[in-house]
Amino acid sequence: MESEEILGVNKPDHDSSPETEQKLFRGGTQVDRTQLKREKTEDQNMEEIKQILLELSREVKEMRNDISQNNKEMKSLREDVRTMQVNWEKEKLDLEEKITKTEQKIEKLEKDKIRNNLMVTGMRMDTEDEELLRNSMEKMINKELSLNVKVNKVYKIGQDKYNVEMNKWNEKLMVLKTKGKLRGKEIYIDSALTLTEREIQKNIRDFAKKERTNGATVRVKYQGVEIDGRSWKWNKKEQKLMKEVEVNNRDSRKLYELIKHRNSTSKKTQRIDNKRWETYYTELFREEKEITGREKENVEMEDSNNEDDAPSYDEYMEIIAQLKTKKAAGPDQISNELIKQGGHELLSRVYRILVAKEESGKETHCPQRSSTSHSTVQ
């Protein structure tokens, strides 16, 4: 032993016997295998996590694509709905316009049909024979009104109520102008009305009845009413009675002086015929001339029996009544309100200008039309 220590030979720290080495080999192998197994398990877990993440990423991407596609479809759907709404509104407006035009055509046809007709109430005739009715009605009208007019047909439409068709429209006007002679008698004569006009007049009468109940002084007119001296007109757009625009006397005087000055300083222009007068007359009042023969009681001008004469005073007053208020004045700065409120003297003067040719037999000239604006009285 001393020799071994001297030679520097040390004994191994562990037992190097075959049994011990075999045990050590077995123990190292077990450690390596456990570690490998653990690493393999971790790798598998990581791979599974990666797969899960990839799957989630793919699902999220698909969801985003689906959401984007849904948004596009919703946007397209909203645009389609908006387009449908616009088209529906347009179709609705077109349909309303067509209905309005159809109603206007029907109204015009009905007006044309009853253009020469009168409604006579209070005359008792105990017969159904058309010829006897016609003769009796014609005799009554000519006798009571001191006229010489012809009646075409008479239709009995109720108890003491008759629809009378006159021979000519201006003969109808003559009857309406002179029907005041029947005051105090139980016979009433009015111009025949369309269904729409009858409904309007019924509404006006109902309104007037309420005002009378409240103590007001009321006078019913065609498509209007006068309450305590103030005029109300039926507004077709609003479908109700509305107060007429008031114009003070100063503005009326200004209008009268303006037209008087224009008349005194007028210049001669090219001569025109009756057709030219009609065209000028229509443009002056900015709407198509429509003759229906309403409110003919207090007319001072006499009508000619010639169908081709210039417009009668009745037609003229009817056009004046149909002028729309609250419209911009033309280049002459004369508004419709001023024309309508100008008074009898002014309106009569304008009318005499229009019919000067027929009344005087002299050449009469109408102002030339402007290419950019409506013509005005000169």
KOLSE-520401 format. One line per field, with one value per residue: residue in three letters; x, y, z negated of N, C-alpha, C in turn. Coordinates in steps of 0.02 Angstrom, whole numbers, plus 50000, padded with zeros to 5 digits. Layout:
% residues N
r	[ALA;...]
nxx	[X;...]
nyy	[Y;...]
nzz	[Z;...]
caxx	[X;...]
cayy	[Y;...]
cazz	[Z;...]
cxx	[X;...]
cyy	[Y;...]
czz	[Z;...]
//
This chain:
% residues 378
r	[MET;GLU;SER;GLU;GLU;ILE;LEU;GLY;VAL;ASN;LYS;PRO;ASP;HIS;ASP;SER;SER;PRO;GLU;THR;GLU;GLN;LYS;LEU;PHE;ARG;GLY;GLY;THR;GLN;VAL;ASP;ARG;THR;GLN;LEU;LYS;ARG;GLU;LYS;THR;GLU;ASP;GLN;ASN;MET;GLU;GLU;ILE;LYS;GLN;ILE;LEU;LEU;GLU;LEU;SER;ARG;GLU;VAL;LYS;GLU;MET;ARG;ASN;ASP;ILE;SER;GLN;ASN;ASN;LYS;GLU;MET;LYS;SER;LEU;ARG;GLU;ASP;VAL;ARG;THR;MET;GLN;VAL;ASN;TRP;GLU;LYS;GLU;LYS;LEU;ASP;LEU;GLU;GLU;LYS;ILE;THR;LYS;THR;GLU;GLN;LYS;ILE;GLU;LYS;LEU;GLU;LYS;ASP;LYS;ILE;ARG;ASN;ASN;LEU;MET;VAL;THR;GLY;MET;ARG;MET;ASP;THR;GLU;ASP;GLU;GLU;LEU;LEU;ARG;ASN;SER;MET;GLU;LYS;MET;ILE;ASN;LYS;GLU;LEU;SER;LEU;ASN;VAL;LYS;VAL;ASN;LYS;VAL;TYR;LYS;ILE;GLY;GLN;ASP;LYS;TYR;ASN;VAL;GLU;MET;ASN;LYS;TRP;ASN;GLU;LYS;LEU;MET;VAL;LEU;LYS;THR;LYS;GLY;LYS;LEU;ARG;GLY;LYS;GLU;ILE;TYR;ILE;ASP;SER;ALA;LEU;THR;LEU;THR;GLU;ARG;GLU;ILE;GLN;LYS;ASN;ILE;ARG;ASP;PHE;ALA;LYS;LYS;GLU;ARG;THR;ASN;GLY;ALA;THR;VAL;ARG;VAL;LYS;TYR;GLN;GLY;VAL;GLU;ILE;ASP;GLY;ARG;SER;TRP;LYS;TRP;ASN;LYS;LYS;GLU;GLN;LYS;LEU;MET;LYS;GLU;VAL;GLU;VAL;ASN;ASN;ARG;ASP;SER;ARG;LYS;LEU;TYR;GLU;LEU;ILE;LYS;HIS;ARG;ASN;SER;THR;SER;LYS;LYS;THR;GLN;ARG;ILE;ASP;ASN;LYS;ARG;TRP;GLU;THR;TYR;TYR;THR;GLU;LEU;PHE;ARG;GLU;GLU;LYS;GLU;ILE;THR;GLY;ARG;GLU;LYS;GLU;ASN;VAL;GLU;MET;GLU;ASP;SER;ASN;ASN;GLU;ASP;ASP;ALA;PRO;SER;TYR;ASP;GLU;TYR;MET;GLU;ILE;ILE;ALA;GLN;LEU;LYS;THR;LYS;LYS;ALA;ALA;GLY;PRO;ASP;GLN;ILE;SER;ASN;GLU;LEU;ILE;LYS;GLN;GLY;GLY;HIS;GLU;LEU;LEU;SER;ARG;VAL;TYR;ARG;ILE;LEU;VAL;ALA;LYS;GLU;GLU;SER;GLY;LYS;GLU;THR;HIS;CYS;PRO;GLN;ARG;SER;SER;THR;SER;HIS;SER;THR;VAL;GLN]
nxx	[50042;50095;50185;50105;50048;50159;50192;50094;49969;49800;49649;49496;49352;49229;49144;49209;49168;49103;48966;48930;48958;48870;48751;48764;48763;48638;48562;48596;48546;48412;48390;48418;48321;48202;48215;48217;48092;48015;48050;48004;47868;47843;47873;47772;47662;47686;47673;47542;47485;47526;47454;47326;47327;47348;47230;47137;47176;47146;47009;46972;47010;46923;46804;46818;46818;46689;46616;46654;46601;46467;46446;46464;46357;46252;46269;46246;46115;46053;46073;45997;45871;45860;45862;45745;45654;45669;45629;45500;45444;45454;45373;45255;45234;45224;45109;45016;45019;44970;44842;44792;44796;44706;44589;44576;44554;44433;44355;44362;44299;44173;44139;44137;44031;43922;43924;43832;43728;43597;43537;43378;43271;43122;43018;42864;42810;42697;42722;42796;42832;42952;42952;42849;42903;43016;42960;42883;42982;43061;42969;42944;43072;43097;42989;42993;43121;43130;43186;43247;43278;43336;43290;43363;43350;43264;43288;43210;43258;43224;43109;43029;43147;43265;43369;43430;43465;43537;43527;43639;43799;43821;43691;43654;43732;43666;43546;43594;43644;43531;43452;43426;43305;43216;43211;43129;43038;42999;43080;43235;43387;43537;43707;43748;43837;43988;44021;44128;44129;44005;44025;44122;44048;43954;44034;44070;43945;43914;44015;43978;43856;43892;43959;43855;43780;43860;43834;43882;43881;43844;43882;43862;43963;44020;44130;44180;44161;44087;44119;44063;44104;44231;44326;44332;44413;44403;44533;44608;44719;44746;44623;44523;44437;44512;44574;44573;44714;44750;44750;44800;44715;44801;44896;44810;44772;44896;44917;44812;44849;44970;44933;44850;44943;45024;44932;44910;45031;45058;45127;45105;45096;45117;44969;44842;44737;44579;44615;44746;44727;44668;44774;44867;44793;44784;44920;44946;44881;44944;44899;44804;44659;44503;44338;44196;44082;44036;43963;43883;43799;43805;43848;43896;43929;43867;43842;43897;43806;43882;43985;44120;44167;44269;44334;44205;44145;44109;44184;44309;44306;44296;44420;44501;44460;44515;44650;44806;44862;45000;45107;45258;45283;45273;45383;45328;45304;45179;45074;44972;44883;44863;44798;44680;44623;44599;44481;44318;44319;44451;44464;44363;44414;44531;44470;44399;44504;44544;44436;44426;44437;44324;44221;44242;44271;44387;44562;44651;44788;44896;45015;45181;45244;45362;45516;45569;45489;45321;45193;45135;45006;44999]
nyy	[49940;50061;50074;50098;50220;50294;50286;50363;50319;50320;50263;50230;50340;50279;50125;50014;49897;49766;49748;49867;49960;49915;49947;50084;50114;50071;50163;50290;50275;50268;50398;50474;50427;50467;50605;50625;50578;50672;50788;50755;50748;50881;50940;50886;50943;51078;51076;51041;51153;51249;51205;51224;51364;51400;51351;51429;51554;51538;51520;51645;51727;51680;51717;51855;51876;51831;51926;52042;52012;52003;52135;52199;52144;52192;52329;52335;52290;52393;52498;52449;52451;52588;52635;52574;52642;52773;52754;52711;52824;52911;52844;52854;52993;53013;52939;53008;53128;53088;53048;53171;53244;53168;53187;53324;53326;53257;53346;53457;53406;53386;53517;53572;53502;53551;53682;53773;53765;53792;53800;53789;53827;53807;53828;53768;53633;53526;53408;53283;53285;53320;53420;53505;53546;53614;53719;53787;53827;53911;54012;54065;54116;54213;54298;54338;54392;54479;54446;54373;54229;54062;53898;53742;53609;53535;53462;53373;53362;53345;53387;53525;53568;53599;53558;53661;53677;53797;53880;53950;53998;54134;54175;54111;54185;54308;54277;54250;54375;54453;54394;54450;54513;54425;54434;54424;54335;54159;54089;54030;54053;53984;53957;53801;53675;53577;53413;53422;53561;53577;53510;53594;53713;53669;53650;53783;53841;53776;53829;53964;53957;53929;54048;54140;54098;54143;54275;54351;54450;54378;54334;54222;54170;54119;53992;54059;54176;54314;54392;54497;54603;54565;54471;54298;54165;54009;53896;53792;53709;53699;53659;53729;53874;54034;54191;54331;54414;54569;54732;54896;55055;55150;55081;55034;55154;55192;55093;55123;55253;55222;55138;55226;55323;55247;55218;55345;55374;55280;55189;55158;54995;54843;54796;54687;54540;54472;54348;54368;54458;54374;54287;54376;54420;54304;54280;54394;54376;54263;54132;53997;54039;54004;53973;53975;54033;54092;54180;54296;54403;54545;54620;54752;54778;54744;54591;54534;54455;54392;54258;54269;54387;54501;54451;54442;54554;54478;54360;54418;54468;54348;54287;54378;54350;54225;54243;54208;54243;54316;54301;54332;54495;54552;54623;54748;54776;54759;54679;54531;54547;54685;54705;54631;54700;54824;54895;54943;55046;55048;54914;54912;55006;54942;54835;54901;54942;54820;54785;54887;54892;54824;54902;55033;55023;55062;55044;54943;54917;54799;54781;54727;54563;54517;54431;54382;54398;54416;54503;54671;54788;54934]
nzz	[50000;49964;50063;50170;50139;50145;50280;50331;50369;50365;50294;50380;50363;50364;50369;50480;50524;50630;50607;50550;50653;50750;50690;50687;50825;50860;50786;50846;50974;50950;50903;51018;51106;51043;51046;51184;51214;51147;51216;51341;51315;51282;51404;51480;51417;51444;51581;51593;51535;51627;51738;51689;51675;51808;51861;51793;51842;51976;51966;51912;52017;52115;52054;52056;52194;52221;52148;52216;52341;52307;52268;52390;52460;52382;52402;52539;52537;52464;52554;52659;52598;52574;52705;52750;52668;52716;52848;52823;52763;52871;52964;52892;52889;53027;53051;52973;53041;53166;53126;53082;53202;53276;53200;53221;53359;53365;53291;53376;53491;53438;53407;53536;53585;53513;53545;53604;53517;53395;53225;53166;53038;52941;53028;53071;53165;53222;53307;53412;53539;53660;53759;53719;53596;53642;53721;53623;53531;53613;53645;53516;53479;53580;53559;53421;53411;53513;53640;53795;53825;53865;53816;53808;53749;53609;53454;53329;53167;53038;52903;52958;53016;53144;53282;53399;53567;53662;53824;53871;53806;53773;53761;53647;53559;53568;53504;53375;53342;53332;53238;53118;53121;53073;52939;52784;52828;52834;52916;52968;53052;53106;53160;53232;53142;53127;53056;52966;52945;52885;52764;52708;52695;52602;52488;52469;52443;52322;52242;52247;52182;52049;52019;52029;51921;51820;51826;51932;52083;52232;52400;52525;52660;52826;52801;52692;52555;52470;52322;52203;52285;52325;52437;52477;52558;52644;52627;52736;52725;52587;52550;52479;52408;52423;52367;52476;52548;52480;52547;52532;52555;52605;52683;52782;52842;52891;52987;53075;53119;53180;53289;53355;53393;53478;53578;53633;53690;53783;53923;54097;54158;54255;54345;54288;54297;54237;54185;54148;54045;53952;53923;53867;53759;53682;53648;53573;53451;53407;53407;53477;53568;53504;53528;53435;53391;53262;53124;53180;53152;53123;53236;53338;53469;53632;53719;53880;54013;54102;54128;54158;54107;54006;53843;53721;53592;53484;53499;53487;53353;53289;53317;53249;53117;53104;53095;53020;52857;52762;52850;52940;53005;53177;53306;53308;53179;53124;53020;53002;52897;52892;53013;52993;52888;52937;52958;53023;53121;53172;53220;53316;53404;53453;53515;53617;53696;53749;53831;53920;54059;54109;54056;54102;54236;54293;54340;54234;54127;54055;53923;53963;53941;53817;53829;53717;53610;53541;53632;53604;53559;53656]
caxx	[50000;50140;50214;50054;50043;50220;50188;50040;49911;49742;49593;49437;49303;49171;49156;49215;49154;49056;48896;48919;48958;48808;48698;48771;48742;48565;48535;48606;48500;48345;48386;48414;48256;48151;48223;48195;48019;47987;48060;47958;47801;47839;47869;47705;47617;47697;47645;47469;47468;47533;47397;47267;47333;47336;47159;47104;47191;47107;46938;46965;47013;46860;46752;46827;46794;46616;46591;46663;46552;46401;46443;46454;46289;46208;46275;46211;46044;46031;46070;45938;45812;45858;45842;45675;45616;45670;45586;45431;45422;45446;45312;45199;45223;45199;45040;44976;45014;44924;44775;44772;44782;44644;44534;44569;44523;44363;44323;44355;44247;44108;44125;44118;43965;43870;43943;43773;43673;43575;43497;43320;43237;43063;42965;42824;42783;42669;42724;42860;42844;43011;42936;42811;42950;43059;42920;42864;43042;43081;42921;42955;43134;43089;42939;43015;43184;43125;43237;43226;43329;43310;43306;43369;43321;43253;43287;43183;43304;43198;43048;43035;43217;43274;43432;43408;43519;43524;43549;43706;43831;43810;43621;43657;43758;43613;43500;43627;43652;43466;43412;43409;43235;43176;43213;43063;43000;43025;43116;43306;43426;43609;43745;43757;43903;44013;44018;44179;44107;43949;44054;44153;43995;43924;44080;44065;43881;43920;44056;43938;43804;43923;43973;43791;43761;43901;43812;43916;43844;43876;43856;43895;43979;44048;44195;44202;44110;44103;44099;44072;44139;44297;44318;44367;44411;44419;44600;44604;44776;44736;44555;44488;44429;44566;44564;44608;44768;44724;44792;44771;44691;44857;44923;44761;44778;44959;44906;44769;44888;45020;44901;44827;45001;45044;44884;44917;45096;45070;45149;45073;45134;45084;44898;44829;44667;44549;44653;44805;44703;44657;44840;44895;44753;44803;44986;44944;44861;44989;44868;44759;44590;44453;44273;44146;44020;44015;43952;43868;43740;43812;43889;43869;43941;43823;43878;43877;43783;43931;44031;44189;44185;44320;44308;44155;44163;44101;44244;44364;44301;44309;44492;44527;44447;44556;44721;44835;44894;45066;45154;45303;45259;45309;45428;45293;45297;45108;45059;44903;44842;44844;44748;44617;44595;44601;44417;44277;44339;44513;44452;44324;44459;44572;44427;44384;44563;44544;44383;44422;44428;44255;44175;44252;44278;44451;44616;44677;44852;44915;45087;45218;45265;45433;45541;45595;45440;45251;45174;45098;44963;45037]
cayy	[50000;50117;50081;50127;50290;50325;50290;50410;50284;50327;50218;50265;50360;50235;50055;50000;49827;49756;49757;49939;49991;49896;49986;50153;50115;50068;50226;50343;50262;50287;50471;50498;50410;50509;50672;50623;50571;50736;50835;50735;50768;50953;50956;50869;50994;51139;51066;51044;51224;51282;51185;51258;51434;51405;51340;51490;51608;51525;51534;51718;51754;51664;51759;51923;51875;51827;51991;52088;51995;52023;52208;52217;52126;52240;52393;52327;52286;52461;52536;52425;52477;52660;52643;52556;52696;52829;52736;52709;52893;52938;52814;52882;53060;53007;52915;53064;53177;53060;53052;53241;53263;53134;53223;53388;53313;53241;53409;53499;53377;53399;53589;53582;53472;53593;53752;53813;53743;53829;53765;53829;53798;53842;53833;53706;53611;53459;53369;53250;53292;53361;53479;53551;53574;53662;53778;53823;53859;53965;54068;54095;54154;54272;54343;54366;54428;54524;54425;54334;54177;53996;53842;53679;53552;53543;53398;53379;53322;53343;53425;53596;53583;53582;53572;53694;53686;53853;53871;53978;54015;54204;54181;54091;54243;54358;54255;54259;54447;54484;54354;54492;54533;54375;54444;54429;54278;54096;54056;54044;54031;53983;53920;53730;53662;53509;53379;53453;53628;53570;53493;53655;53759;53642;53667;53855;53855;53754;53879;54025;53945;53937;54119;54173;54081;54185;54344;54387;54463;54332;54330;54167;54181;54060;53973;54111;54203;54379;54393;54564;54645;54538;54416;54234;54126;53938;53878;53723;53670;53687;53632;53765;53945;54074;54263;54359;54461;54638;54784;54959;55100;55186;55039;55034;55218;55191;55051;55160;55307;55192;55116;55287;55354;55204;55226;55411;55379;55218;55195;55111;54936;54810;54781;54615;54522;54450;54291;54396;54485;54319;54264;54428;54421;54246;54289;54448;54351;54209;54066;53983;54065;53951;54006;53932;54072;54096;54246;54343;54441;54617;54640;54812;54776;54699;54543;54530;54389;54365;54213;54285;54451;54500;54423;54483;54579;54423;54319;54458;54468;54280;54279;54418;54314;54165;54260;54183;54294;54302;54284;54387;54541;54551;54679;54812;54782;54758;54613;54508;54575;54753;54700;54607;54749;54890;54929;54938;55095;55025;54853;54930;55040;54891;54797;54942;54939;54756;54780;54951;54883;54806;54955;55095;55009;55086;54997;54940;54882;54768;54783;54670;54519;54515;54362;54360;54408;54423;54569;54711;54839;54995]
cazz	[50000;49961;50130;50214;50123;50170;50353;50347;50397;50320;50307;50407;50312;50364;50379;50552;50537;50686;50586;50540;50719;50784;50659;50710;50895;50861;50760;50896;51029;50926;50902;51087;51135;51012;51074;51254;51215;51126;51271;51394;51294;51288;51475;51503;51391;51482;51647;51586;51524;51692;51779;51663;51694;51880;51873;51770;51889;52036;51951;51906;52085;52148;52024;52083;52263;52218;52126;52272;52393;52281;52272;52461;52477;52348;52438;52603;52522;52447;52616;52696;52564;52587;52775;52753;52638;52762;52905;52799;52756;52938;52991;52855;52915;53095;53048;52948;53096;53215;53098;53083;53271;53295;53168;53255;53423;53352;53271;53436;53533;53406;53416;53605;53595;53483;53558;53619;53474;53336;53176;53148;52980;52916;53079;53070;53230;53212;53369;53426;53611;53671;53800;53676;53549;53678;53738;53562;53504;53658;53636;53451;53480;53622;53530;53357;53418;53572;53687;53852;53829;53882;53771;53846;53714;53537;53419;53262;53126;52970;52892;52977;53032;53214;53317;53461;53616;53706;53893;53878;53742;53755;53739;53577;53523;53565;53452;53310;53328;53319;53192;53061;53126;53039;52867;52755;52851;52809;52970;52963;53110;53095;53209;53215;53114;53130;52991;52922;52927;52837;52698;52682;52674;52541;52434;52458;52410;52253;52208;52241;52132;51983;52009;52015;51853;51776;51832;51986;52145;52279;52468;52560;52730;52859;52773;52645;52510;52441;52252;52175;52332;52342;52486;52469;52620;52636;52650;52761;52701;52515;52542;52426;52419;52398;52377;52533;52530;52478;52577;52510;52607;52635;52736;52836;52878;52929;53046;53121;53149;53224;53351;53389;53425;53534;53632;53664;53724;53822;53992;54142;54178;54311;54336;54279;54303;54174;54159;54115;53982;53905;53901;53822;53698;53643;53620;53525;53386;53390;53403;53533;53560;53497;53522;53404;53382;53192;53093;53235;53133;53120;53293;53369;53541;53668;53761;53950;54033;54149;54094;54173;54079;53954;53780;53688;53526;53437;53505;53460;53280;53265;53318;53193;53055;53101;53088;52958;52817;52735;52903;52956;53057;53240;53316;53296;53106;53106;52993;53011;52844;52911;53067;52966;52841;52970;52957;53084;53172;53203;53258;53375;53452;53485;53561;53676;53739;53784;53881;53954;54131;54124;54036;54139;54307;54316;54334;54166;54126;53992;53912;53988;53889;53803;53833;53652;53556;53562;53655;53556;53588;53669]
cxx	[50043;50172;50165;50047;50104;50217;50133;49981;49856;49687;49535;49388;49243;49193;49155;49203;49104;48983;48879;48914;48893;48749;48701;48748;48667;48534;48542;48558;48429;48336;48379;48346;48200;48153;48199;48119;47985;47992;48012;47887;47791;47834;47799;47654;47623;47666;47569;47446;47473;47474;47333;47267;47320;47261;47118;47114;47151;47033;46925;46965;46949;46802;46756;46802;46718;46585;46596;46612;46482;46392;46430;46382;46238;46210;46237;46135;46016;46025;46009;45874;45804;45835;45768;45631;45612;45623;45512;45403;45409;45382;45250;45182;45196;45126;44994;44966;44965;44852;44748;44754;44717;44584;44522;44536;44449;44324;44312;44300;44178;44089;44102;44047;43909;43883;43883;43715;43661;43538;43440;43282;43176;43007;42928;42795;42761;42665;42793;42877;42901;42995;42896;42857;42992;43021;42903;42924;43063;43034;42932;43017;43125;43040;42966;43077;43185;43180;43205;43279;43295;43335;43308;43332;43311;43248;43262;43225;43281;43134;43060;43107;43233;43344;43414;43468;43499;43552;43620;43733;43817;43736;43615;43681;43704;43562;43530;43634;43586;43424;43394;43337;43189;43176;43143;43017;43034;43059;43189;43342;43500;43643;43754;43829;43922;44008;44067;44157;44049;43975;44087;44101;43961;43968;44075;44000;43882;43961;44016;43884;43831;43936;43909;43768;43799;43884;43844;43868;43879;43842;43896;43904;44003;44119;44224;44144;44134;44075;44115;44115;44208;44288;44362;44359;44431;44488;44599;44660;44767;44668;44519;44481;44487;44552;44604;44660;44741;44775;44761;44754;44747;44887;44875;44765;44842;44951;44865;44809;44940;44990;44876;44884;45023;44997;44894;44981;45110;45089;45114;45121;45095;45012;44888;44754;44641;44587;44714;44786;44695;44723;44871;44859;44771;44871;44987;44928;44895;44955;44818;44689;44541;44386;44223;44081;43994;44007;43940;43812;43748;43857;43858;43877;43893;43864;43852;43853;43830;43981;44103;44211;44241;44291;44259;44180;44157;44162;44304;44364;44315;44384;44525;44519;44492;44631;44746;44872;44962;45114;45196;45275;45302;45355;45395;45282;45225;45091;44986;44856;44818;44790;44680;44583;44591;44536;44382;44302;44401;44500;44411;44367;44503;44531;44412;44444;44563;44493;44375;44408;44355;44207;44181;44255;44343;44504;44644;44740;44867;44990;45120;45240;45340;45456;45563;45545;45371;45239;45136;45057;45003;44990]
cyy	[50062;50129;50111;50201;50327;50333;50338;50378;50288;50278;50257;50280;50314;50164;50040;49928;49820;49767;49831;49974;49976;49936;50058;50160;50115;50133;50283;50334;50282;50362;50499;50484;50453;50580;50675;50619;50637;50786;50820;50756;50843;50974;50942;50921;51059;51134;51070;51117;51263;51267;51220;51332;51445;51398;51401;51548;51600;51540;51609;51751;51741;51707;51830;51927;51873;51894;52042;52076;52015;52099;52231;52202;52174;52307;52390;52325;52354;52504;52515;52453;52551;52674;52628;52612;52756;52815;52736;52779;52925;52911;52842;52951;53059;52986;52971;53116;53153;53064;53123;53263;53231;53169;53290;53379;53299;53305;53454;53473;53391;53472;53603;53557;53517;53667;53797;53800;53789;53783;53811;53792;53840;53849;53766;53692;53538;53421;53338;53255;53342;53425;53530;53585;53628;53726;53820;53860;53919;54025;54103;54140;54219;54323;54377;54409;54476;54509;54391;54281;54110;53944;53778;53622;53570;53473;53409;53333;53318;53383;53499;53615;53556;53600;53598;53705;53742;53841;53895;53997;54088;54217;54160;54150;54297;54341;54268;54333;54479;54446;54392;54514;54483;54383;54456;54373;54214;54055;54078;54014;54037;53945;53848;53718;53589;53478;53409;53521;53626;53554;53554;53703;53734;53659;53742;53873;53834;53804;53943;54017;53954;54011;54158;54160;54124;54259;54384;54397;54425;54335;54276;54184;54116;54049;54027;54134;54270;54382;54461;54608;54620;54475;54356;54197;54054;53924;53805;53680;53651;53655;53663;53839;53983;54148;54287;54408;54532;54686;54851;55004;55137;55146;55036;55098;55220;55150;55089;55215;55279;55172;55176;55320;55313;55212;55291;55417;55319;55234;55142;55054;54902;54793;54706;54603;54496;54391;54315;54427;54429;54293;54313;54427;54363;54256;54343;54422;54286;54142;54058;54006;54007;53982;53957;53968;54074;54168;54300;54392;54516;54643;54700;54812;54726;54654;54545;54460;54356;54322;54232;54352;54443;54471;54470;54506;54524;54377;54354;54457;54399;54266;54318;54381;54253;54179;54237;54239;54271;54276;54345;54430;54535;54611;54746;54825;54786;54687;54596;54537;54645;54752;54681;54659;54819;54928;54928;54985;55072;54963;54867;54964;54990;54851;54837;54945;54876;54753;54844;54943;54869;54863;55017;55085;55035;55032;55001;54897;54857;54772;54720;54628;54522;54443;54336;54367;54415;54495;54605;54763;54903;55053]
czz	[50000;50028;50178;50201;50149;50244;50375;50379;50345;50340;50335;50351;50310;50379;50452;50568;50594;50666;50580;50607;50757;50757;50684;50782;50901;50837;50810;50954;51010;50925;50971;51118;51106;51040;51146;51259;51197;51183;51329;51378;51302;51361;51503;51480;51430;51551;51646;51576;51589;51737;51757;51682;51768;51896;51851;51818;51953;52024;51945;51975;52123;52121;52051;52155;52266;52199;52182;52327;52371;52285;52343;52482;52445;52383;52503;52591;52504;52509;52658;52666;52577;52658;52784;52724;52685;52821;52885;52792;52824;52970;52957;52880;52986;53096;53024;53003;53149;53191;53100;53153;53295;53265;53202;53323;53415;53334;53332;53482;53504;53414;53487;53618;53569;53495;53569;53572;53415;53289;53155;53093;52961;52966;53082;53139;53222;53277;53376;53500;53624;53709;53759;53624;53582;53693;53677;53532;53547;53650;53570;53451;53520;53592;53467;53364;53477;53623;53747;53866;53844;53832;53813;53813;53641;53507;53348;53217;53053;52964;52905;52992;53102;53238;53386;53506;53664;53775;53903;53809;53724;53739;53666;53534;53515;53510;53383;53292;53307;53268;53129;53062;53090;52964;52840;52777;52828;52864;52968;53023;53094;53152;53186;53192;53125;53060;52942;52899;52877;52767;52666;52655;52610;52480;52417;52422;52336;52212;52195;52187;52061;51968;51994;51944;51802;51784;51888;52044;52201;52347;52505;52633;52761;52834;52728;52602;52483;52371;52222;52219;52353;52384;52468;52535;52605;52667;52671;52734;52628;52501;52482;52444;52387;52412;52437;52509;52534;52507;52559;52568;52642;52693;52795;52877;52919;52993;53098;53157;53197;53290;53390;53426;53485;53593;53669;53704;53768;53894;54034;54159;54234;54294;54330;54286;54236;54143;54122;54048;53930;53878;53851;53755;53652;53610;53566;53455;53367;53379;53459;53519;53559;53483;53492;53390;53312;53170;53146;53216;53143;53175;53327;53444;53573;53713;53832;53965;54082;54111;54104;54145;54027;53890;53746;53619;53473;53438;53473;53384;53251;53264;53261;53127;53047;53094;53020;52922;52792;52787;52918;53012;53119;53246;53305;53221;53083;53083;53006;52958;52862;52965;53039;52921;52872;52970;53024;53139;53209;53246;53321;53427;53489;53535;53624;53723;53781;53840;53921;54028;54148;54109;54080;54214;54335;54309;54264;54166;54056;53983;53937;53929;53880;53805;53766;53596;53584;53584;53601;53592;53597;53678]
//
